[in-house]
Amino acid sequence: MKTRVISFADSLPLFGKVAYSICEGVLGTILIFFLSTALFPLSLAVKIVPWAIGFNSAVTGYSLLNRTQDLFSHKFTYALVAGAVKVLITWIVLNIMFLYRTDGCIFYGLDLILFLIIGMPFSGLGALLAIKYSKIKKANKTL
């Protein structure tokens, strides 16, 4: 017997599913950055941020398509946009946190461009993984 775990996000409308997927990536990146500042000096923690953005952008792309299933016609494009929105929100939140604590920004415009260059393709890769996984699930159901 197969059981399927239904989460809170599965009961949300389309906009809620998209927002939930983006928030997963944003909170994951902020949590990784926060924990890395607790373990490492700030100069090293800042170098970890692009890696965290890449990983959590892939999580965003995967989660977006996994939750919305077949509701989007251009899945890859929506995943790229979700990755860009996730990066932009993360950049704003981290700068606001540091502006509040240190009276200065930690990331600037060039950092945002670098994060977008990293985040959007990784979100697309996460989306491709979700598409492949859904095809495998459909193929196994027909067997």
Secondary structure as the mmCIF struct_conf table of DSSP 4:
data_model
#
loop_
_struct_conf.conf_type_id
_struct_conf.id
_struct_conf.beg_label_comp_id
_struct_conf.beg_label_asym_id
_struct_conf.beg_label_seq_id
_struct_conf.end_label_comp_id
_struct_conf.end_label_asym_id
_struct_conf.end_label_seq_id
HELX_LH_PP_P HELX_LH_PP_P1 VAL A 5 SER A 7
HELX_RH_3T_P HELX_RH_3T_P1 PHE A 8 SER A 11
BEND BEND1 LEU A 12 LEU A 12
HELX_RH_AL_P HELX_RH_AL_P1 LEU A 14 LEU A 39
BEND BEND2 PHE A 40 PHE A 40
HELX_RH_AL_P HELX_RH_AL_P2 LEU A 42 THR A 68
TURN_TY1_P TURN_TY1_P1 GLN A 69 ASP A 70
BEND BEND3 LEU A 71 LEU A 71
BEND BEND4 SER A 73 HIS A 74
HELX_RH_AL_P HELX_RH_AL_P3 LYS A 75 THR A 102
BEND BEND5 ASP A 103 GLY A 104
BEND BEND6 ILE A 106 ILE A 106
HELX_RH_AL_P HELX_RH_AL_P4 GLY A 109 THR A 142
#
